[in-house]
């Protein structure tokens, strides 16, 4: 599952392929849409939740509110089912999906970070990220990424900075699961299911607020 972008996406993977998936794009309803999507995917596959042997969750980067919905849900499932919970960088899932769609490297991935910024990373190929994810204004990285295809909603939103926009626009849990299954089969360690925020949340405790006490 992944809720790090406007897409609320869930998939069931049997270790070899995706057997059911769901994806809805709604930046404001992650909490409402995620569990019904899980139910829908399990029903489509004809299995119960207790058949799940592991959980993979996108760790971002992404906005605080949406990202934590998927991470908390994944942790809850992991605890209730006593199964491992693995993290995968959301940008890696997009890169992998782009590669499955025929895109060859090098290229970059960019998602909407709001505040007129993008979360982004550069890739040598669909499986190999070169450097850590970052958050920047599109104009500030346009020269560094000049000539490269850029996958994701970030490229679509800022065509003046990223003229060679490629799909997919949003991450799909099926690609995330397939990438995780591939890495696990190869004996690679996945990330801890901890959020990759890259910056402080929008919500802040007010400073210098007036304290009102009874007389």
ABEGO torsion letter per residue (X at the ends): XBAABABBBBBBBAGABBABBBBBBBAAAAAAAAAAAAAAAAAAAGBBAAABABBBBBAOBBBAAAAAAAAAAAAAAAAAAGBBBBBBBAAAAAAAAAAAAGBBOBBBBBBBAEGGBBBBBBBABAABBBEBBBBBBAAAAAAAABGBBBBEAAAAABAAABABBBOBABBBAAAAAAAAAAAAAAGBBBBBBBBBAGBBBABBBBBGBBBBBBX
